[in-house]
Amino acid sequence: MAETIRVEVAYADPRRQFLRAVDVAAGSSVGDAVDASGILAELPGFVPAGYGIFGRVVALGAPLRDGDRVELYRPLTIDPKQARRKRAAD
């Protein structure tokens, strides 16, 4: 029997959040865990702006370890510098 590891896949936006625990084969990648979670199937048209493991940006092919949390990142809706300027002006 092949060894498996358990990881979580997370996504959140202002209206909803997903956190799915999935079992994948040892040596699996971030992409494998995202596919196994089925989250992208529930978000038609969503294309992640990036991926991370515990807040650290990683490539889709990055290897996983048992207990990792894979995060799907949304594109920025406003430039952070512009948002700070707007808050300062208010």
C-alpha positions, 0 to 999 in steps of 0.5 A, a space after each residue: 500500500 502506498 504511503 499517503 499524507 494528509 494536507 489541507 487546501 484553503 480558499 477564501 473570499 469575502 462571501 465564502 471560504 473552503 477548507 478541505 482535508 485531503 489524503 494524497 500520495 507521499 511526494 505529491 505536489 501542490 497541484 495534486 492536492 488542489 485537484 484532489 480537493 475539488 475546490 476549483 470545480 466549485 469556483 467556475 471561472 476562478 483562476 488562482 493568482 498564486 499558491 502558497 503553503 502556510 503563507 509562503 508563495 510556492 509553485 504549483 509543482 512544489 512538493 508537499 509534506 504531511 500536515 501542510 496547508 495549501 492556499 489558493 490566492 485571489 488576484 489583487 483588486 486594488 494596488 496596495 499603495 493606492 489603497 493606503 493613499 485612499 485610507 490616508 486621504 479619508 
